[in-house]
Amino acid sequence: MLAHPKVSVIMDRAIAGGQEVAGRAGVAGPAGRDAPAGAGALAAVSGAVAGSPAVRLRLDLAYDGAAFHGWARQPGLRTVQQTVQDALGRALALPAAPELTVAGRTDAGVHARGQVAHLDVSAGCWARAADTAARRLARLLPADVRVHAIGSVPTDFDARFSALWRRYTYRVCDDPASADPLRRHDTLWHPRLLDVGRMNEAAAACQGEHDFAAFCRPRVGASTVRELIQLTWARPAPGVAVATVVADAFCHNMVRALTGALLAVGDGSRPAGWLAGVLAAGIRDPAVRVVPPHGLCLEEVRYPPAGELAARANATRRVRPGPGSS
């Protein structure tokens, strides 16, 4: 259970609304930067032209990112998007691989346990494939990616824009001499002991809505304002420190840059107040290290009840100026 009260309230509302996707062995299961917002509309038009109304499908999937060049399709490279789209095309007997809209476009080497995507197909296609789609995908997909659930959702569900928040974790071992070699692909080995209390003290300054330009790779025309709901560190086992990071959305490299800055605080390289100063400056600081991707995992994406999906998507699409802007 997430510690932050705002997260708990949102979770309670989502669960109470029953907006959960069916498809995991017939049982309801739990609930960036991605495809153009019009991709779903184009797919819906294609379904209508084919003589059948469109159905929107939600996929819940997980993957080991070590051997992928990130989520987004890239010519000549192995990506999660291309791998899943190709498998869907075969599993659903589509004339071409479908386009997927995803909750969060993870970078190369980043893992996911709770990724969410959506696509549109014709109602006739889904009627023919619904009973066998999950089993066929299990056979078609490689071992490092699994679709845990696939099922129909309201047409105003949008994997990217309807999301209330995304939850990531970053796993660090600060006792490399006793590190578990079987977890070297999802754990950063840090050479110095970390003071989790100091890290949480520093992290508190970043919670709330801020301009995170100091911790993001900027993109032309894109806002770097985000609402950081939770940023906390804990020790689930001796020698292991895990960050939990929850926000409405993340800009590029944001989690990995925040983690790098907090590691510098935790091992004594920087004072606890340094992070707040970097955030306030609003420019990239060369002293902030962007940590490697393999310790990062997308754990969960949460959505509102069915009746609030469209409103949430509209709110997410709004352009957010920086704090204090007119």
C-alpha positions, 0 to 999 in steps of 0.5 A: 500500500502506498504511504501517501494519503493522496495516492490512497484516496485516488486508489479507493475511488478507482477501485470503488468505481470498478474500472478494472480490466477483465482478462486474467484467467477470466478474473478482474484484475488491477488497473509518457510519451507515446503514439499520436492522440489521433491513433485511436480515432484512425483505428476506429474509422478503419473498423467502421469501414470494415463494416463493424463498429470498433472495440477498444481493448486494454492490455496489461503487460510486463517485460524485462527491458534488458534486451529491448531498445525501449518501448517505442518502435525504431527501425532495425531495433528490437523494441517492446512496441514492435514485438507486442504489435506483431504478436497482436496482429497474428493473435487477432488475425489482423491484416496488419500489426495494430498501433498501440497507445501506451501509458508510459514509453519506457527507455532502453533497459527499463523494466515494467510489471504494470505497463498498460496499452490500448488499441482499437479493433473491429467488433467482429474481430474481437468476437472471433478472437476474445476466447483465445487471444490471451493464450495465443499471445502467450505462445507468440510472445518471447519469454521477456514480455508477457501480456497478463490481460486483454479485454474490452474497455469503454471507448473513452479509455486512453492508456496514456491520457486517462491515467491518474498516476504512474508508480515506478520503483528504483532498486539499489544495493549499497553493499556490493560485497553481499549483492545478489548476482541473480538480481544484477539486471534489475539492481544498481550496485552503489559503492557507498552506504546510503542514509535513507533518512537523509534521502527522504528528508531531501526528497520531501522538497520535491513533492507537489507540483513543480517545474522539474526542468532541472531533472528532465531532458527538455523537448521543444514545446513540452512542459516540464511541470509535473505533480510528484505525489510520492518520492520515498526510500525504504529498506525492504532487506539489508543492503537494499534501498528502494525508491518509490516514485509516483506522479501524474506523469514523468518527463524524460529521465526525470526518475533516473535524475532524481534518483541520482541526485538522492544517491549523492545526498544519501552517501554524503556527497551532497547536503540534504538541502542541495536537492531543493536548490537544484529544483528551484534553479530550474536548469540541468545541473551537471552534478546531477547524475542520471543513473543507469536504466536497469534499476528502474521498473514501471510498477503500476498505472492507475485509472479513474472509474469508467464515468470519469475517463473522458474528463480525466483525459481532457484534464491531462491534455491541458497545457500546464504553464510553470508555477507562477506563470500567468 
